[in-house]
Amino acid sequence: MHHFIVNPKSSSGRGIRFWWTVKDELDKENVPYNVSFTKHIGHATELTRQICQNSSGIKNIVILGGDGTMNEVLNGIDDFTKVLLGYIPSGSSNDLARSLKIPTDPVKALRNILRPTKFKYLDYGIIHFPGTDYAARRFICSSGMGYDANVCNEVQASPLKKRLNRFGAGKFVYIAIAIKQLITLKSLSATLIVDGRKKNTYRQVFLVSNMIHKYEGGGLLMAPNADPCDGKLSICLVHSMSRLRAFFLLPTIFTGTHIKHRGVEAFNCSELEIIMGSGAAVHTDGEIPAVCHHIKVSCVPGRIRMIL
């Protein structure tokens, strides 16, 4: 039995259109399945918990949605050893699909799931929020504090994103807001503690991105050397540069060459503690679960069993 969790509103309705295509294929092949549609933020987490609690044996869960829907499902799994994930991307960013080379054609993605030939055990990240009431949050692609989180926060609230998604042009909203945020963002001081040992303080921090996969923000190659199976976080830290220099640096993120520039540090670690000088938005796979000044991020290796 395949359990489908569908976000019908992903990418302004692409999700429901993809579902009807997938449903036709399932019915043609007489594949047994059940389907649940998300109705609000956090609903995919609730649906996943219900599947995990009410179904015996290995749960074949197929997500049809974007990176945010996948994030919610990840946070609803209670026992990873009893879950096999499939993914049919229908979001506006699809960074996970880009990283794993999962087809964006729903029929091709479905065929891979129904006739799996390759599985992979993937890492995921988890964030704790010391001294707050925020619950710990898992992420599958990326998390961050500062610039990228501010961009995600504004993109989620932008009505323009919904309009452009109808034409498959939602990524242009990310670019426009990224430029705007670069002009208005205030850099913060931050202390980073790497693997509980190495401690450094930086006075002008634009962002700290904690990556499991290479991409975020709809194709930004934030961590070109990231490997989702190595048990490590790939960190991108940008600090100590003028706004003008940061503006000219921005296009290089599309090619991953930003890590070669002065003021950009790229390194791997198992755990990272970030203490900002003041409160800042935190994102997990493009969603904003918290605004705070202190987080602990770690990598949980090889727990997600996924069909590729």
C-alpha positions in Angstrom: 0.0 0.0 0.0 1.3 3.4 -1.0 0.3 6.4 1.3 0.2 9.6 -0.7 0.4 13.0 1.0 -0.5 15.7 -1.5 -0.1 19.4 -1.1 -2.8 20.5 -3.6 -1.7 24.2 -3.4 2.0 23.7 -3.9 3.3 26.1 -6.6 -0.2 27.8 -6.8 -2.1 24.7 -7.8 0.5 22.6 -9.6 0.1 20.1 -6.8 -3.5 19.2 -7.6 -2.9 19.1 -11.3 0.0 16.7 -10.8 -2.1 14.6 -8.5 -4.8 14.0 -11.2 -2.1 12.9 -13.6 -0.6 10.6 -10.9 -4.1 9.2 -10.0 -4.8 8.3 -13.6 -1.5 6.3 -13.7 -2.2 4.6 -10.4 -5.7 3.6 -11.5 -4.5 2.3 -14.9 -2.0 0.0 -13.2 -4.5 -1.0 -10.4 -2.0 0.1 -7.7 -3.5 0.1 -4.2 -3.1 3.4 -2.5 -4.7 5.9 -0.2 -4.4 9.7 -0.4 -4.6 12.6 2.0 -4.6 16.3 1.0 -2.9 18.9 3.2 -5.2 21.7 4.3 -3.1 24.0 6.4 0.5 24.6 7.6 1.7 21.6 9.6 -1.0 19.3 8.3 1.5 17.0 6.5 3.2 16.4 9.8 -0.1 15.4 11.4 -0.9 13.1 8.5 2.5 11.4 8.6 2.1 10.7 12.3 -1.3 9.2 11.7 0.1 6.9 9.0 3.0 5.9 11.2 0.7 5.1 14.2 -2.1 3.4 12.3 -0.2 1.3 9.7 1.8 -1.8 10.5 5.0 -2.9 8.8 7.0 -0.7 6.4 5.1 2.5 5.5 5.5 3.5 1.8 4.9 7.2 2.0 4.9 9.3 -1.2 5.0 13.1 -0.9 3.6 15.1 -3.8 4.5 18.7 -3.0 7.5 21.0 -2.5 10.4 21.1 -0.1 8.2 22.6 2.6 5.8 19.6 2.4 8.8 17.2 2.5 10.0 19.1 5.6 6.7 18.6 7.3 6.6 14.9 6.6 10.1 14.5 7.9 9.0 16.1 11.2 6.1 13.6 11.5 8.1 10.3 11.2 8.4 8.5 14.5 10.6 5.5 13.4 12.7 5.9 10.3 13.5 2.2 10.1 9.8 1.6 9.2 9.4 4.2 6.5 10.3 4.2 2.8 9.9 7.6 1.2 9.1 8.5 -2.4 8.9 12.0 -3.8 7.1 13.6 -6.7 8.2 17.3 -6.7 5.6 19.9 -7.4 6.9 23.0 -5.6 8.4 26.2 -6.9 11.9 25.5 -5.6 12.3 21.7 -5.7 15.8 21.9 -4.3 15.7 18.3 -3.0 14.7 16.9 -6.4 17.5 19.0 -8.0 20.0 17.6 -5.6 18.9 14.0 -6.0 18.1 14.2 -9.7 14.5 13.2 -9.2 12.4 13.8 -12.3 10.1 16.8 -12.2 7.8 15.0 -14.6 5.2 13.4 -12.3 4.7 10.3 -14.4 8.5 9.6 -14.6 8.8 10.2 -10.8 5.9 7.9 -10.1 7.3 5.1 -12.3 10.5 5.2 -10.3 8.5 4.9 -7.1 6.4 2.0 -8.3 9.3 0.1 -9.8 12.2 1.1 -7.5 15.7 0.1 -8.6 17.8 2.4 -6.4 17.5 3.4 -2.7 19.6 5.8 -0.7 20.1 6.4 3.0 20.1 10.2 3.5 21.2 12.4 6.3 18.9 15.0 7.9 19.6 18.0 10.1 18.0 19.0 13.4 17.9 22.3 15.1 17.4 22.9 18.9 16.5 26.3 20.3 18.1 26.6 23.7 16.3 28.8 26.3 13.1 29.1 24.3 9.8 27.2 24.0 10.4 26.4 20.3 10.3 22.6 19.6 13.3 21.0 17.9 12.9 21.0 14.1 14.3 18.6 11.5 15.3 19.7 8.0 16.2 17.8 4.9 17.9 20.3 2.6 19.0 23.3 4.5 18.6 25.7 7.4 20.0 29.1 8.1 20.1 32.3 10.1 20.4 35.8 8.7 20.1 36.8 5.1 18.8 33.5 3.6 16.2 33.2 6.4 15.0 36.8 5.9 14.6 36.1 2.1 12.6 32.9 2.9 10.5 34.8 5.4 9.6 37.6 3.0 9.0 35.1 0.1 6.5 33.1 2.1 4.5 36.3 2.7 4.7 37.6 -0.8 1.5 37.6 -2.9 3.7 38.0 -6.0 5.1 34.5 -5.5 1.6 33.0 -5.9 0.9 34.9 -9.0 4.2 34.1 -10.7 4.0 30.4 -9.7 1.0 30.1 -12.0 3.4 30.7 -14.9 6.3 28.7 -13.5 8.2 31.8 -12.7 8.2 31.7 -8.9 12.0 31.7 -8.7 12.1 35.3 -9.9 10.4 36.3 -6.6 13.4 34.9 -4.8 15.8 36.9 -6.9 13.9 40.2 -6.4 13.6 39.7 -2.7 17.2 38.6 -2.4 18.3 41.9 -3.9 15.9 43.9 -1.7 17.1 42.1 1.4 20.7 42.7 0.5 20.0 46.5 0.6 18.1 46.5 3.8 19.6 43.7 5.9 21.6 44.6 9.0 24.6 42.5 9.7 24.9 41.0 13.2 27.7 39.9 15.4 27.8 36.1 16.0 29.7 33.5 17.9 30.1 30.0 16.3 31.1 26.9 18.2 32.1 24.1 15.9 31.8 20.5 17.1 31.8 21.8 20.7 35.4 22.9 20.5 36.4 25.6 18.0 34.9 28.9 19.0 35.1 32.1 16.9 33.3 35.5 17.1 32.5 37.5 13.9 31.3 41.1 14.0 29.6 41.5 10.6 27.7 38.3 9.7 25.3 38.3 6.8 24.3 34.6 6.9 25.1 31.2 8.3 23.7 28.4 6.1 23.7 24.9 7.4 23.4 22.6 4.4 22.7 18.9 4.0 22.2 19.1 0.2 23.9 21.5 -2.3 20.9 23.7 -3.2 18.5 26.1 -1.5 16.3 29.0 -2.6 15.3 27.5 -5.9 18.6 26.5 -7.3 21.2 28.5 -5.4 24.3 26.4 -5.2 25.0 27.4 -1.6 27.2 24.4 -0.7 28.7 23.0 -3.9 30.6 20.3 -2.0 27.8 19.1 0.2 27.1 15.3 0.3 23.8 14.2 1.8 25.3 10.9 2.8 28.5 11.9 4.6 27.1 12.5 8.0 28.2 16.2 8.0 26.7 19.6 7.8 28.2 21.8 5.0 28.4 25.3 6.4 28.5 28.5 4.4 29.4 31.6 6.5 29.4 35.1 5.0 30.9 37.9 7.0 33.0 41.0 7.0 32.2 42.5 3.7 30.5 45.7 2.4 27.0 45.6 0.9 28.4 46.6 -2.5 30.8 43.6 -2.4 28.0 41.3 -1.2 25.8 42.6 -4.1 28.4 41.6 -6.7 29.0 38.3 -4.9 25.3 37.3 -5.1 25.3 36.0 -8.8 28.2 33.7 -8.0 26.0 31.6 -5.7 24.2 30.3 -8.8 27.5 28.6 -9.8 28.9 27.8 -6.4 32.0 30.0 -6.9 31.1 32.3 -4.0 33.0 30.0 -1.7 36.3 31.1 -3.3 35.9 34.7 -2.3 37.3 36.5 0.7 34.7 36.8 3.5 33.0 33.5 2.6 34.0 30.5 4.7 32.9 26.9 3.8 33.5 24.0 6.1 32.0 20.7 7.3 31.1 19.7 10.8 28.8 17.4 12.7 27.4 20.1 15.0 27.3 23.9 15.0 26.2 26.3 17.7 25.3 29.8 16.6 24.8 32.7 19.1 23.7 35.9 17.4 24.1 39.3 18.9 20.3 39.8 18.6 17.2 37.9 17.4 17.2 36.7 13.8 14.9 34.6 11.7 15.7 30.9 11.4 14.6 28.9 8.3 14.3 25.1 7.8 13.8 24.1 4.2 12.4 27.6 3.5 9.9 27.6 6.4 10.3 29.9 9.4 9.8 28.0 12.7 11.5 30.6 15.0 13.0 34.0 15.5 15.7 33.8 18.1 19.4 34.5 18.8 20.7 31.0 19.8 20.5 27.7 18.0 22.2 24.3 18.0 22.3 22.5 14.6 23.5 18.9 14.1 23.5 16.2 11.4 21.7 12.9 11.9 23.5 10.5 9.5 21.9 8.0 7.2 18.4 7.8 8.6 16.1 8.6 5.7 15.5 5.7 3.3 14.4 7.1 0.0 13.6 5.9 -3.5 15.6 7.6 -6.2 
